[in-house]
Amino acid sequence: MAPEPQLDPLVDPSPASQATASSSSDQADAEKAEVKGYFETTGFERWNRIYSDSEDVNKVQRNIRIGHQKTVDNVLAWLGEQGNLASRSFCDAGCGVGSLSIPLAQLGAGRIAASDLSAAMVAEASRRASEASISSDQLQFSSSDLESLSGSYETVICLDVFIHYPQQLAEGMVNHLASMAEKHLIVSFAPYTPLLALLKGIGQLFPGPSKTTRAYTLREAGIVAAAEAAGFRPVRRSLNQAPFYFSRLIAFERA
Ligand SMILES: C[S@@+](CC[C@H](N)C(=O)[O-])C[C@H]1O[C@@H](n2cnc3c(N)ncnc32)[C@H](O)[C@@H]1O
């Protein structure tokens, strides 16, 4: 666990960790192991409840659910407007419990490869997909970190995962995901803004059990620059909010 108390992903607006974080690979590996451990255990239980219709959530978690649903709904609407879902291939990188992949499959997406660092999240996503009678030909799940992903997909999507990456590594990950995307790349992340910086102390409001892994807010200009350097241009943006949830969503197209 991180030495200092941190918050659930996407609720910590503090950029403080950016200032202190080392981007050394040792530190990155240690943080990833910590994130994996969290999402295999207490994090899995917490986020599985948040990403469901369970009544067993507190007010903060309910608001995160509402905010996150806005992000998912935006992506589904954008993809639906682009059309041709049946002839497209998708990569849902860091898929969680399938909150995007499952409705995307139900909308008729041709092929979706969904993966997550956490085997527990993948198992739950797979269970939910079976329950929804989605075939494994259409939607395939695997356990993988973003770094290990490869292949080529018409559209690559990565929602609310960069909260675990400091700026430089997140920009590197944009480059990596862009290399797998033939036409479209969609990412969301908690943006760093001076206003959010003012809310830094908000963490003290949370009860102990909800404090967990280190969380990073990211500078949007750096994320866009990384995508542009990889040959993509931003075509759509939205800012999805609810109390304790703040997520910038950007759709890129190959230029
Ligand atoms: C806040 S959840 C978002 C899940 C999903 N993208 C969604 O929007 O419903 C963050 C997810 O990222 C996964 N994750 C964190 N670090 C990862 C990494 N390095 N590689 C792949 N997945 C990762 C976690 O296991 C968790 O399922």
The ligand as an ORCA input file, in Angstrom:
! r2SCAN-3c Opt
* xyz 0 1
  C     -11.619      2.684    -12.086
  S     -11.591      1.091    -12.840
  C     -12.208      1.412    -14.485
  C     -12.660      0.142    -15.160
  C     -13.269      0.308    -16.561
  N     -12.325      0.882    -17.512
  C     -14.516      1.124    -16.522
  O     -14.480      2.322    -16.882
  O     -15.533      0.595    -16.104
  C      -9.863      0.945    -13.134
  C      -9.488     -0.425    -13.679
  O      -8.160     -0.347    -14.180
  C      -7.518     -1.565    -13.934
  N      -6.080     -1.303    -13.997
  C      -5.332     -0.553    -13.165
  N      -4.068     -0.519    -13.575
  C      -4.009     -1.262    -14.708
  C      -2.972     -1.624    -15.613
  N      -1.718     -1.203    -15.431
  N      -3.266     -2.405    -16.661
  C      -4.544     -2.833    -16.871
  N      -5.575     -2.539    -16.041
  C      -5.302     -1.759    -14.981
  C      -8.025     -1.971    -12.565
  O      -7.840     -3.334    -12.291
  C      -9.483     -1.562    -12.658
  O     -10.282     -2.619    -13.114
*
